[in-house]
Amino acid sequence: MPWDSEQTIQGNTKTVLPYSFSSAVIAVDITATNQQPTWYQSGFLRAILDVDGEPFTGANIQTQFGQQVINFPFSIYTLEFTPRVWLASATIKIKQLSSTQIGALNMGINFAPQPPEQLGSEVVTTVNASITSVPLDPANPNRRDGFIVNRSNRNLWVVMSGAAATAAAPSNLVTPGSNIEIPEGYTGAINGIWSGPTPTLNCEVHQFNAI
């Protein structure tokens, strides 16, 4: 179907979509690289209204990847989208629904909720420490949650973008014996690198996959 607004969001900053809406009910489709439609968050939408010449913002409404229907009980408003912090880019499409389309939905309008996914047992893998960037876990569209434990005697640097890890920012520092969470819903590649010299042992990658 033709969309009223289609915008590619670069980076994880708030973006006001360049379109003014007049329908209370909208259809939304949010996609990103390595992300399948899931009930996990892709970010937040909130309406911005003009109240006597002053901007007035509504409450944040959580959005998921894929398609959903949202009810904003306003007449004229713009929308601001805030993606999840780990999301490098995303495409958001929005369609205003007519009264006929709303009636055809035959449902209480707010979200089109998805049932919670069932997750398999915890899967644990180990990766030997290395002073060059190595894959800690490949892109996995079924990954839903997890964490990484640094069992080495050296700092572990982790990057969750598919890029090579570096022993400095923007990679994430994981000190010996500590852990870092894999962002909920992140399904992209994860790479790591240890500080030298001669790091020992490994890291453990714990994750839960949808079944």
Secondary structure, 3 states (H helix, E strand, C coil): CCCCEEEEEECCCCEECCCCECCCEEEEEEECCCCCCCCCEEEEEEEEEEECCEEEECCCEEEECEEEEEECCCCCEEEEEEECCCCCEEEEEEEECCHHHHHHHCCCCCCCCCCCCCECCCEEEEEECCCCCEEEECCCCCEEEEEEEECCCCCEEEECCCCCCCCCCCCEEECCCCEEEECCCCCCCEEEEECCCCCCCEEEEEEEEEC
